[in-house]
Structure formats: structure tokens, C-alpha cells
Amino acid sequence: MAGGGGCSRLSGILQGILLAFVGLGVWDVLFVYEENKCSMTYMFEYPEYLKIKLPKKLSSHYPSYGLYRYKEKNSAETRKELKATGIPVLFLPGNAGSYKQVRSLGSVALRKAENIHNKFHFDFYSIDFNEELVALYGGSLEKQTEFVHACIKVILKSYKGQKGAPSNVAIVGHSMGGIVARALFTLPNFKSTLISLIITQATPHVAPVLILDSYLIDFYTTVNNHWILNEETLRNITILSMGGGFRDYQVRSGLTIVPSLGLYNNTLNVVTSAVPRAWVSTDHLCIVWCKELVLATVRAFFDLVDHNTNQITMDLKKIMKVLHHHFVTYSEKDSEDNPETSVSFPGSTATWSEINTYDWTYNSPQFSARLPKASYFILPLPSEEELYSNLYCRTTNLESSDWIYGCTLINQSVCAGKANPFPFYALSDRLKYFTVSQEGIDLTGEAELLKMYKIVNFNVEKYRSFSHFVIHVSKARVNKQFTMECEYLTVKSRTMSTPITNVLSFGASVHRVLINSTGLIHYVKLQDFNKIYQAFEIHVESQCQSLHGKRADVYRFHVPWSHEDSVVTTSVPSSTVIYAKLHRARPENDSSVPELQLHTTRNCQYEITIRTSFCQVLGQLFRFHGVYLPTYVVANILLVFGRQLIHLHNEGNCLDFTIALHAAAKPYKVIPFVNLAAFLLRYEWFQDVWSILMLPENDILILNEQGISSSAISILLFLFGTAIVHWSGIFFSLLLKQLSSLWSLFQRPSVVKKENGLISRQSSCVVIFFIIIIWTTCGAVALIFGYFLYLLKVISLQASVQAMKGILNLAPRVETVEKIPTSPSVKEEEGEGEEEEEDTSGTASDSPEESDRLNLECPNWLSLSDVDDAVDTLKIYITILHLLNWMMLFSAPSFIYWLKNLRYARRLNPDPCDIVATILVLTMGILINSHSTSVKRSKLLKYTARIQLILVIAMAAFGLVHLYRIPYFITFSLALYALCCLI
């Protein structure tokens, strides 16, 4: 007994530690991220949403939907201006989204159109989907897609008769609105020319976040397969997909990548933390109104306009160039300009200076009056014998848009091009005279904006056609002090590689990198950092010997295979923490590694400390795999159920829920078989067998395709599921005891009868009533009502068992007599020959008073076996109730959707719960009257108990990703148990 108690305590401690890990992981996902750095977008005038009148047939077919156009009420004249004359953009809200979310884009676009004196403007439309929960219920996605198609026709029709009327619309889709936009192309009569551009915000393109019904995954499969198989046909449709980063815990950014074969350059996937001039992570709703992203989107729209037609250009190269300019690498040059254009240099009106060193710093005078002329600085390219590979320049507060050029000198005295003699001053202040080119090549388009720096990092070999680089400081635009720093460098000498710490080091292991900075940029490559569950805490501590004025460093965590960089700005000296983790695992055919880019200050020392962040490892685990945890929780409950039935068959009594869990919850019983099947599916002969058996795809293979599958993670998730079931079982047991005590105050408990009719008239009427509800309203309604009816039955049974135990505890304690009669006549009626023994302790005299206190209807005959059988029945009821808890959770989205749309339709169509609900209602009609004694005698009990393990293995193989299959496994298990009650 002592050893068993010790094992039980040890197991409880282990389950507590595992539950704490679950809590830490969930906490990291939900609360541990950077603060919201987005600026709010405000309207200059009061927003108005003008409802567009739709054809009567369309309105009657979609009564809950609507189409609106965004305006701002700035005058009575605007109110009358109902006719659209601009470029149409259609906003599609997402899961539970509002059509009013278009106001941020619409308002900023109105202001920008005013800034260009309304040469052209955009008309923003938005669709009201009645805030449907399409991320949880996929039955309305096709309806939404068809309505959007009809609205596009209505929008374009409103422009007919105008000069240069638009023939297509641009679409901005938030969340599930983005997948609806892509679904348009799957419609049989849809013309792809109706769409000019698709921009999606936090849209899960790869797969749904939660697959809670088959309609949702079927919709996704249709859309993604259509785009992949017809990639050549759809190559003229450009898609920009933005993920919100780690602040968006609803849709992780790895899901926002548009599935593609990569044959054509028509998709761009970015994370908002890498978007220039934003560099912020956004939550799921913030991505719609974040001012930094709204500005980037609106600027891109205006740059995409073809000034000949005043409509969005259809030139795919230009579209991708503009999107790259605003969302990947922002340069000072306008996205419409050629990055390398020929420019003319001024003559004697400019000051020219030659730079004779390979590292150079220039600080402008404090006042612009000290620069009487525009200044040009000439940097000669190093010779090929020298080992310099790159030119790195950066500047702060330089407002000139054209500031770096390439120039070629001939015979070291004459620049290529038309000769134009003018003086320039060397740094030694000696006056020299050269004949230089009147023209040069503007290279400013190759520059990149990185926080407060404008940066160029030229590969010297690429520019060997030039002999010099020229840096320009414009007189007219110098209105504050600025700094220019340049250096020639060898990238190899500035690059350091370091191995990362092991995930299982729990932060105890540390790797350090020391950099004595004499330059402006350094690279630290993080070897073997390519898995999504890896997460590191990087400390960068800077110390400087002497500094003149305030200086700042920029650190960028760069992931080469994905646009998901994060940028940190810090002062010098300082101690900065960078959290390094991935949104997307490295592709199989890629060998690159992430790197930390440090834009540093000269003559400073940097110490970089890398250690595993255990809490963020748990966060990554739950960010990518948390949605699969319900499968392992239900798997553990089914294993408990099977263990209880086995013990009931072998020993004649049922194990307690917690004891059965510790005995049955073994991951080696489940995980190896699932992984073995996934391994064998690599071979054609096993694939043929799989096809013959008509089995669905193993969900592990789906995770393998996404690069997030691991046997160790599966085992860990199983153990987490065990911990959740363990503590939820304890909590649920305490809750039931409290509810049963409350129940006893209003309802007198009764003794549990062994032989009750399994199918009574009352239960039959209830079952028929529930079936009518299923087929006239929604299956989830019947499931929820049935759940609460079963819960009341369990509470009543718990109260009766407590009362029966109380009677036995208060009855005369006679060791040789098992049954305690309540009156002499009872023995005669039962035909028993035992003689009633007298109670000398006086306890019997107190029993009636205590029985009255417990409000128990005293039976004619009560035995220990009666109580044991009642307890066994209660234990099975509680386990079944645990399963029904999850049935209710899985049916809740359908119920909420049905309730929200009840005024438009009484019946949910299609209904993902109707079949399961019908079978389960019939099953519960039997289970609610079942008793352990009838189950013990069943011929099917042994087989039903053994089948539970097979169900768990099948559920782990087919219900890990496809969560909607879990209710089918639960229903099948309970239906088998119901047969045990009958046979």
C-alpha cells in the first residue's frame, strides 16, 4: 500500500510538471511577444458606409449579406455623390469580421488622392458577411464565394458608360476573406480577368487553423489544388500575402504562405515584422488598421496605377516590382523609376572631394548655410589584387533621394562621357583639376532603408565597369546635420559562424561570440538552426571606449528562405535581447542558415550570448502543434474507457478514472504504430494496400509536408494530453461532488436499481424529440441538450451513491453479516434464512434520524454489492461524460453559427453534426439507463474493451489534423458500449 501510494504521488507530481509545461507554452503563445508598436489609423471625417442596392433576386438569395461603399461625410455635397468614378477595390472581411474594417484603407486612400489633387482616386467597397464564423464552420464558404462573384459584377456594372471604365477590381482580403478571394477562380463561370490584384492579410492559405468540419477542408483542397494545377493559367494574377508575426496567435505566419509550385513569380509572402517602414508584428485584427501597413498598402495601390488608363496596371513585372519596393526592400528611389538611370553631374557649381582611404566618415556641418554648394565625394574602386569584396555605406538624416552613383574614369583623368572640366578638392585640401564625366549612373535604387539608416552594400565585382563611386550631398536638401559612413570590406572576414545550443539544454548551455568592431557591419551565422521548435535568446552587449555624440546600432535577425526578418534598434553602449525563432521550417532543398546582421559602431566591442529559451521552445511547440492536442486528450480518455471495461470484464469491478489513466495512458501503445504506417507509405506496395482498404491519408504525412512533424513531439503531446486528462478528471470529480450536494437539497436521492429497463417509454419519447430537433434545426442543438440531460443523470447518480454510502456507514457494523435488513418483513419477502443480529452499540437507533438528514428513501434491502455496482456504474458514467464534454466542444461552432443565423434560416444547411448527432442520440437513449451489472454479463464486453486501443491508434493517424473525425471515433466507441448493454 505504501509503495502504491508513493507511485501515485510520484505520478501526480509528474502530471503536475507536465501541466505546468502546458501552461508555460500557452502563456508564451498568448502573452509573450513584443508590444504593439502599430499606430492607430484615424479618420479625418466621419465614415459613411453606403449600401449598394443589389438585384432583387440576389438579395433574396443572400438575405444576410450586403455590399457597401466607403465614403466620408465631409459635406452635404459628398452625401449626394453616390456615383462611383474611381478605381474599384473590394475588401473581404474574415472570420467574424465586419464590413466596417475597410475604413482604415478607405480613409488613407482618400487623403492621398487629395494630396495629388484627385488626378485619380480609389473607390473602396466592402462586403457584409454577417460576421459569420467561417474559420470554424466551412458550410458557408461556397455561398460567400458566389456572393462575392455577383458583387464584382454589380460593382463593374456601376461604372459602365464612363470614359475609361474599369474592367477589373483589386481585392483586399482579411483572414478567411483571402481564401474566399482565391476561391473565386474555382467557380465555373468566373473570368480571371475580373481580378487585377489580391492582397491578403493574415489569411491561412496553407490549411485551416482548425479543421472542425469536412466542408472546410474540402473547400481548401479545392482552392489549393486549382491554383497549383492551373498555375500557368493563373500566372497573371498577383497575390501579396502578409502574416502578422508572433503577435498573431490565431493564424501563425507559416500558414499565410500561398501554396505554389514556384513556376512563376506571381506570389509574394511576407511577415509584417520584415515590411520596410513598419517592422512591427501585428495581432489578427491589428493588421487591418495598423497605420504603418495601411500606408504601405495604399502607397502600393497608387504606384500601381497606369497613368495612361488611370487603372491598375496589368504589367506583372511592374506589379511585382512595386510590391517588392513597398513590402520587401524599400529604397529612396520611386518604385516606378529605373534603379540604374543615367544622370548629369553639375560643373563648377558643385564641390568635389576625393576619398583616399578605404573607410571614411563624414559629419555634415550643423547648419546648412555652411554648405554653399552641392557636394560630391569620389570613392575609387579597389583594384582586383586587393581582397575587398564589398562597399558598405550608410547614412542618417540625409534627405537627398539621389545620393550614390557609379562613374568611369578614362586614363585616370577623363571620365567616360562628354568632357566637362571642373575643380574638385581632395581631403588634403590641395586643389586638383580633373576632367570628369558629365554623366553617371544613379545607383540609389539599390539602397535599402533600415530603420534610421539608408544602406548600400555593393558587391564590388558586380560594378567593375565603374572606376569610382560618387556620393552626392545636395545643397537644397540639407536642413539638418547628417552622418555618412563608408568602408570597403571583405565579407568573409566579417562573418562568424557559431553552433546553436541544444534544445534540451534548458538554457544552461551558452555559446558566446566576441566581436572587436573596427567596421560597420558584421554577420553571425547560426548553424543548424532550421527547425520550428528551436527558440533562442540572444543577448548583444556593446561597450565602447570613446564615443562622440549619440550613436545607435541596428540588429537584424535574417531568415534567408522566408521574408520574416525582425529588426531591433538600440543605443550604444547597451544590452539588448533578441528572440530568434522561425515562422517556417527550412525547405528540404535549401542549405542556408539564419544569420544575425549587426550594423555596428566603430571601435566598440560586442559580446553575443546565445542560449536556448525553454519557455519559448514550449511556445513554439504549442504555436505549431497546440491545435493537435485535443486528439491526444480524447485518445487518453478512450484508453481510460478501454481499461475500465477490461477491468470490469476480468475482475468484475471498474477502476477509478485516475487509476485507469495511469495504467492505460502509454504513448508506446499508440505513437509507434502511427509512425510505422507513415514510414511504410513510402513504398508503393503499401500504398496499394492502403488504397485497397480505402483509408484516408495519414495525417502525419500532412505534417511532414509542412516540415513540422517529429516522433518526439508526438510523444510529448501525448504526455501533455495525459496531464490534461489527469487534472481535468480530478477537477471534474470535485465539481460533480459539489453539484450532487447541491442537487440533494432540491431532489431526494434514490437507490440505484440494478435492473432498469434500458429502453423506457420516457427515454424513447426524448430520443424521438431529439431526432426531430436534429432534422428540423441543427444536430448540435440536440447534442447540447442531450449532454445536459446526461449531466443531470450523472449528478443524480453521484448524489445517490453518496447517500447509499452514508446509509452503510451509519448501519450496524456486523462482520459476519453482509446484508443489513431494515425490517423483519424484508427477510421473509426475500426468502432469506439469516437471523438479524442485535446492535449492542446503539448505532441502529440513530440510523433513521441520519437517514432523514440525508433525505434518502430507505430501500427495503441494501447491500455492499449494491453500492459497489452503483459505484462502478458511476465511474463509467463519468468517463462517458468526459467524452461527451469534447463532443459538445466540437459541436459548439455549428451551434453558434446556427443561432446567429436563426432569423434567416431555421435549419442549418449543410449540417456537419447531423449524422453523428442522430447516432449519438440513439446511443444516449440506451446509456442513460445502463447499469454495470448488465454490462458485466455482455458477450461483447471483452471485444469492446480491446477495440478502444485500435480506435485510439486510428484517431491518432486520421484525426490529428482532421479534428472533425474525432466525434466519429467517440460515437463509434459509445455505440459499441451501448451494444454491450443490449447483448
RATAFEN-V162391 format. One line per field, one symbol per residue. psi: psi as a letter, one per 30 degrees, with the letter a starting at -180 (. if undefined). burial: + if it has 9 or more other ideal C-beta (glycine too) atoms within 8 Angstrom, else -. Layout:
# RATAFEN-V162391
psi->???
burial->???
This chain:
# RATAFEN-V162391
psi->eeeeeeeeeeeeeeeeeeeeeeeeeeeeeffjllljgkkkkkkflkkkjjkkklkeeeeffiffllklkklkiflfeeefifkkgakkkkkjlbjglkffffeeeeeeeeeeeefghhellkjklkkjgghkifffjgfgeeeeeeeeeeeeeeeeeffkflkhkkfllkkjkkbffeeeeffeffkegkkfffkekkkkjhkieellekiflfeeeeeeeeeeeeeefheeegfgjkkkkkkfaffjfejkfffgkkklfgfkigkkklkfffkkgdhlkkaeeffefjeeeeeeeeeeeeffkjfefhlklgjeeeeeeeeeeffdjklfkkfflkfjlklkklcfflkkkkjglfkkkkkllekfffiflkkkkkjkkllfflgkflkkklkkgjfkfjfklkkkkkggfkkkakkjklllklfggkklkljlkfllkkgffflkkjcfkkkkikjeefgfflflkkkkjkefgjglklkkklkklkeefgkkkklllkegfgfekkkkkkjjjfafklkjkjkgjgkfgkkkjjkjkkkkekkjlklklkkkjkjfgkihlkkkkllklljkkkjjlkfklklegkglllljkjjlklhlkkjkkklkjeefeeeeefeffeffeeefeeeeeeeeeeeeeeeeeefglklleeeeeeefijfffeeeeeeeeeefffkeeeeeeeeefhklkkfeeeeeefggkkeeeeeeeeeeeeeeeeeeeeeeeeeeeeeeeeefffkkllkkkejlkejleeeeeeeeeeeeeeffdkeeeeeeeeeeeeeeeeeeeeeeeeeeeeeefflkjjefkekjlflffeeeefgkglkkkkjffgeeffeeeeeeefhkjklfkkleeeeeeeeeeeeeeeeeeeefeeeeeffeeeeeeeeegefekekkjljffeeeeeeeeeeffeefglkfeeeefkffeeeeeefeeeeeeeefefgeeifffefeeeeeeeeeeeeefe.
burial->-------+--++--++-++-++-++++++--+---+-+--+-+---++++-+-+---++--+--+++++++++----+-----+-++++++++++-+-+-+++++++++++++--+---++++++++++-+++++++++++--+++++++++-+++-++-----++-++++++++++++++++++++--+-+-++-+++++++++++++-++++++++++-+++-+++-++--++-+++++++++++++-++++++++-+-----+++++++++++++++++++-+++++++++++++++++++++---++++--+-+++++++++++-++++-+---+-+-+-+-+--++++++---+++--+---+--+--++++++-+------+++++++++++++-++++++++----++----+-+-+++-----+-+++++++++++++++++--++++++-+--+--+-++++++++--+---++++++++++--+++-+-++---+-+-+-+-+-+-+-+++++++++-+--+++++++++++-+------++++++++++-+++++++-+-+-+-+-+++++++++------++++++++++-++++++++++-++++++++++++-++++++++++++++++++++++----++-++-+++-++-+--++-+++-++--+----++--+-------+++++++-++++---++++++++++++++++++-++--++-+++-++----+-++-----+-+--++-++--++-++--+++++++++++-+++-++++++++++++++++-+++------++++---++-----------+---+--++--++--+-+----+++--+++++++++++++++++++++++-+++++++++-++-----++--++++-+++++++++++++++++++++-+-++--++++++-+++++++++++++++++-+++++++++++++--
